[in-house]
């Protein structure tokens, strides 16, 4: 996969803290930085999400992703400014957050030089992801 290496439960992004993320991806960023990601599964029916989720598709995932960004992004960037943080948010029932969907697309493109395969591969990956997170 073009040098892409994903690690689950890696060492902390910043050596001065013990806060950990769920995964890292090396070889995906053009600048040579490391992509640190943390996963969150949220529900659209909880009190803090219900109003927004009824009006805006993906609102619960966006709110959960924002919470992860607030917790991890600054620590990741402090460890190395070339690093990036990705909140991988999924709503109960299967909606995937925009950052998570973009990450899946980036991995698919990194895995094949043939653009003709990207759509089908991304569809397969999204369905696998959804079957994992549907509660």
C-alpha positions, 0 to 999 in steps of 0.5 A: 500500500505505497508504504502506508502503515497503520498501528492500533493503540500506538504510543502517545502522540506527545511524549510529555503526556500519557494521552493516547489515541486509537490508531496512527497512519504513517505514509499517508500524509505528503509532508511525512507527518503521522496521522493520529486518530481516535474513534468515537461512536455516538447516539443521535437520541441522547439529550445533547444530540437529539435537537441537532440530529433531527434537523442536520444529517450527521450532527451527532457525529460532528459534535462527537468529532469536535469533542475528540478534536478538543481532547487530542489535536493540540497534543498531537500538533505539539508533538510534531507540527507536521502531524495531524489528528483525525476524529473517526466519528460514527453515529449509532445506526451507521452514519460516518462523520465527514473526517472518517469518510475522508480518511477511508477515501484516502486509504483507498486511494493510497492502496491502488494506483488505478482510479477505476477501483476506488469507488467500488473499494471505498463502497466496500470499506464503508459497508464493512465499517458500517457493519462494525458500528451498527448497534 
